[in-house]
């Protein structure tokens, strides 16, 4: 018997930034969040390994009878979304994309930075998106090694994060009209990012993913209007990671 949970998957705690957006527009839904922090970060892993980890996590979530699966991880979406949709044609499967189109619409013909993981930046899905929506803009791919690890260790707002963002982003200061946060962990470091790039508009894909999920559920007649429920799970199964998850959901 199918439950009415919406499952949200991320390589760790980053997808909580998407869950926050889902809760804003659909507070009465029942949510099951699973973060694979034991294997984080995904962004530096080979694509096939990311795909295997994502498919394995999805299989366990689907077995619990969910009505929708949200891949709240840009890296996992790039590596595995086509396979997931082929494997579960009966299921609503929504994958996050970098908010590049929104940035281009806001800053046409501008200089736009794309801060993302190595997997996201090298995958064909991102390359196709760039060619489709950003032909008149100048794009600057910006890998951000170390950022995910700081968020996962509870240091999203810390001197270490400030120092890392200064190191990564200071070469682009005054040169970018917009910066796309192409990983769901990155919004949690938004204060440090904004400090390193004053005057640069920041864009993230969480709201668009939440809106697309609501559209798909509405089209399928699967919207739920009950008391709502939230279940947070993580492959680390530690009190520390669950406490961090609740904290990030509230910030």
N, C-alpha and C positions, 0 to 999 in steps of 0.2 A: 504493500500500500504506500503510495507516494505521500511524503510529508509536505509541508508547505514552507520548509526552510529555503532561504537563499544562501548558498554557500559562497564564501569569499576566500580565495586562495592567494597567498603571497609567499615569496621566498623567506619571509621573516615577519617583522612588525610593520614594514612599510605600507602594506595594503590597508592598514588601519586608517590612513589618510583618505582612502576611497570609502571605507566603511562609514567614516564620519559624514561624508556627503550623502551616502545612502540613507543614513539615519535622519538627516535633515529633511529629505523629501519624502521618505516612507517610514515614519517613526513607528508605525503599527505592524510592520513586517516582522517575521521571525528570521534571525540571522545566525548562521554558523560560520565562524571565522577560523581558518586554520593557517597558521604561519609555520613555515619550515625553517626555523632559525637554526636547527641542528646542522643544516647544510648551507646556510647563508655564508657569504654572498653568492648568488647565482651569476652575477655579472661578469666574473672572471673565469667561469667554467666553460668548457667546450660546449658548443650548441647541442650536440647529441646527448650530453650528460644533463643539460638543462631540460631538454625534452623528456628524457626518461624520468627525471625527478617529478616533473609536472604531471606527466601521465599517470605515474604511480599515485600521487596525491589525489588527483582527480578521480581515479578509480575507487579509492576508499571513500571519498565524499559522495560520489554517485551511488555507491552501494547503500548509503544511508537514506536514500529515497528523496533527494532534493528536487526542487522544482526549477532551480536556475543555478548556474555556476558562473561566478564573476572572477576572471583572472585579473587580480588587482596587482599585477607585477608586469612591468613593461618587458623585462627580459624573458619571462615565461611566455608572455603573449607573442613576442617575436619568434620564439623558438617552437612553440607547440600549438598555437591557436587553430591552425588548419587541421592538424591531426585530431584535436579534441572535437572539433565540429564534425569531422568525418566519423569519428568513433561513436559520438552520441548525437545523432541527427534528431532524436526526439526531444532533446533537452535544450533549453535556452542557455546559450553559452555566449557570454559577453567578455571581450578582452579590452584592456585599456590601451590607448594609443597616446603618444606624446601630443600635447596640445599645440602642434605646429600650425595647423590651419587657423586656429584662433589667433595665434601670434602674428601670422601673415596678414590676416584680415585687419588686425589692429595696427600693424606696422608694415603696410605694403611697400615694397622696394627697400626695406630696411635691412640692417645688419642684425641677424638673429642667431643667438647661441643656442646650441642643443646640448645640454648637460645630461649625459646618460651613461649607462654601463657599456662596456666593450661589446657585449653580445648584441645589445639593442642597436648600437651604431653600425655594426658590421652586417646585420641581417638584411636580406632582400626586402623584407616588409617595410623597414624604415627607409631604405633607399627609394622604394617605389613611392612612399608617401612624400618624401622630399621632392621628387621629380614632379609629382602630381600637383602639389599645392604651393611650392616655393620657387618657381622658375625665375621670378623677378626679384628675389631676395638673395642676399649673400649669407650663406650659412657657415657657422663656425662650430664643428663638432668638438665637444669638450668632455673627455672622459674624466671621471671623478673617483679614482681609486681611494679607498679609505673612508669615504663618506658613509657608506652603508654600515661598515663595521662600528663607527662611532655611534650611529643611531641605535644599532642593535645592543650596544653596551650601555645605553642610557645617557649618552653624552651629546644629544642633539643640540642642547643649549649649554655650551661649555667653552672654556678658553681653547681647548684642543680643536673644536669645530671652527672657531673663529680663525685660528691659525691656519687650518687646512684650507678654508675658503679663501683666505687672503693669498695663500700660495697658488691655488689653482686659478683664481679669478682675477687677480690684480693685473695680469697682462691684458685683460679685456676691458679694464675700467675706462669708461668714456668712449668706448668703441661700439657698444652694443645698444640697439634700441630695445631689444627684448631678449629674454632668456627663457627657454622652455625647460621645465624640470621634468626630464624624461625618465624618472624612476620614482616609484611611489614612496620611497624612503625620503626623498629630497625635500618635500614640503615641511618636514619636521625640522629641517635646518634652514628654513626660509629667513629667519632673522639674521643668521650669519651670512647668508648669501646676499641679502639686501644690503648689509653693512659693507660687504666687499665690492658691490656693484651699485652704488647710489645712483638713482635716476634711471635705472634699467627696469622696465616692466617685466614682471615674472608671471609665467603661465604654467598651469598644471592640468592634468587630464582627469582628475578625480570627479569633478562635477559633471563633465560630459559623459563619463562612464556610468554614473548614477542615473542621469537622465535617460540614457539609452536602455539601461536595465528596466526602469519604470515603463518606458514605451513598450518594450518587448513583453513584459508581464501584462500590461494593459491590453495589448493586442491579443494575447492568448487567454484573456479572461482569468488571470491567475493572481491578481492583486488581492492582498489580505488586509482586512480591516478589523483586527482583533486587539488584544492587549499588547502585542509585541513581545519579543524575547531576544536575548543576546547570549550566545554561547561562544566563548573565546577558548581556542585550543592551540597548542604549539608543540612541535615535535621535540622540543627540549624538555617539556614536562616539568619545569622548575617553577617554584613560587616566584622567583625573581623575574622571569620573563613574562609571567602572567601579570605580575604587578606593574611591570613596564608597559604591557599592552593596555591595561586599564588607564594608566597615566597618560599615554599618548592619545588615547581615544578622547580624553577630556581636555587636552591642551588646545 
